[in-house]
Amino acid sequence: METRNNLYPIFLKAKALHTLIIGGGNVAEEKLHFLLKSSPDAKVTIVSPMFREGTLALAKSFDVELIHDTYNDSYLKGKHLVIATTDVPDVNVAVYNDCKARHILVNVADNPPYCDFYMGGIVTKGHVKIAISTNGQSPTTAKRLRQFFEDVIPENVDDLVQNLNEFRKTIKGDFEQKVQTLNEFTKGLISKKNRE
């Protein structure tokens, strides 16, 4: 049987969205850490009766609102993404159902059937960002792939992006002609590397 990953990757402007995290334990801290690592300007609120020291430190370093309370659906108002991380399955399922009723994208951590999206491994090198998904099957594999790509992608790849952007601005013609010119240019870079 062929397995496929039918997920469609997108890159969200987390500053323009309001993310809600339900829970204050290890998983919530991990989700917050990676969200802020990738999008330090993300607008985030966390609701939990308790918070870990690391979560408190992150909230203080970034613009994160902490609400000391248990979950109720009123906290969903104005939110675009919700991540449920509690260790109480009934609460997580309630968050999922409440979000679905309001057409809010939701991720119940470590429970793929209750996820509209997954938070995959992310590699960032300047303007270059690569997202890695294992279709919710193996976060450990995504982590290892992230580490691999962080090692093999050179730090100066951002220089290439910047230079190609400047070159793109000088190209005449319609979109298709510009893409063709840039494709020819980058083929030359690959060929040059293969000859070395």
N, C-alpha and C positions, 0 to 999 in steps of 0.2 A: 504494500500500500504506500503510495507516494504521500509524503507529508509536505505541506507548504506553509509558509508564513505569509498570510494574506493581509498583514498589518500595513497600513499606509503611513510612512514616517512624515511628520511635519515638524517644523521648528516654530515654536510659539514665542511671541513677545511677552514674556512673563510679567513685565512691568505694566502692560496694558490689561492684564487679567488679574482677577483676585482669587488666590488659591487658599483653600481652607484645609487644614490638617486636623483630624480628630484623633486625639491621643497624645501622650507625652512621654512615652517610653523609648526604648532603644530604636524601634523601627521608625517612630516619628522623627527622632533625632537624625537617623540615617537619611531619611527622605528629605528632611529640611536641609541637611548638610549638602547633599548632592544637587538639590534644586538651587541653593544659593551659590554653590561652586560654579554652576553653569550660568546662572542668571542672578548676579548679586543684587540687581535692582528689582527683583521679584516682589510683588505685593502679596504678603502671606499673613494669615491669621491662624493661630493654633488654639484649639479648645481642649482642655484637659483639666481634671482635678489636681494633677501633679505634673511637674516638669523636671527632667534630669538637669544636672548642673551644666552639661554640654549644650543642652537646648537653651537654657537661660543665657549662656555666654553668646551663642549664635544670635539669639533675639536681640541682645544688647548691641552686638556688632553690626547688625543689619536692621532694616526697618520691618521688624516682625512684631505683630500684635499678639500678646499672650492673654488668653481669657481663662481664668481659673473657674472651671465649671464642668459639669457633665454635658454630654451631647443632648441638644434638642433641635428640632428642625428649623427653629427660628434663625439659627446661625447660618443657614444656607442662603438667606436673602442676600442678593448681590454677588454671590460667588459664581465663578465660572468653572473651576476645577476643584474637586474634593478628593482628599486622600484619607481613607479610614485606616487607622493603625492600632486600634485598641486590641486588647487580649480577650475581649468579650465578643464572641461570635454574633450574638443577638444584636448587639449595638452596631457592629459592622454591617450586618444585613439590613438593619433599619436605615442606616446611612445610605446604603445602596438603593433601597426602595424609595426613600425620600428624594434622592437625587434623580432617579429615573422619572419619578412623577413630575419633577420640575425641569426636566431636560438639561440637567447639569452633568457634565462628564465626571465620572467617578472611578477611583481605583481603590479597591479593598486589598491592602497589602497581603501578598502571599496567598491570594485566593483568585486565580485567573477567571473562573466563571463570573465573578462579581467585579470585573474590570472592563471599562470602556477603553482604557489605555494602559500601557506599561511604561515604567520609568527605566529605560534601558541604560546600558553603559554609554558614556559620552567621552569622546576625546576632543580636546580643544587646543588648537595651536593658532593663536591669533584669530584671524577671521575664519579659519577653517575649523569646522565642527563636524564630527562624525558620530552618528548615533548607532548603537549596536542593539539588536533585538534577538532574543532566542524564543520569541513568541510566548513569553511567560513560562517557558519550560525549565530554564536553567540560569538563574541570575549569576551563579558562579562562573559559568562559561562566558557570559557577557563581561564579567569583571576581568577574567583572564585575557579576553580579546582586547579589552580596553587597554590593559597594561601592555600588551604586545604592540598595539598601534601607537601608544604613547612613546614607546622605545624606538620604533622604526621610522616614524614620520619625523623628518628633521625640523628643528626649531625654526629654521629660516624659510619654511614653506610659506609663511605669511609675506615674506619679501616677494615671492613669486606671485602671490595673489595681488598684492599692491601694484607690482609692475604690469601684470596683465590687465588690471583695471585701467591703468593709465594708457596702455596700448589700445585697449578697447575703445577708449574715448576718441582716438585718432582715426579709427576705421570708418570709412564711408560706406554707405549702402543701407539696405534694410536689415532687419533682425537676422534673417537667414544667411545673408552674405557675411555679417559680422561673426556669426557662429562658425561658419565654414572657415573664415580666415583664422579665427582663434583655434579651431581644431587643427588646422594645418600647422600653426605655430607650435602648439603643444605636442603634436606628433614629433616635431623636430627635437624637442627637449627629450622625449622618451628615447628616440633613436640615438641621440647623442650619448645619453646615459648608458644605453646598451652597448655602444662601441667602446666605452671606457673600460 
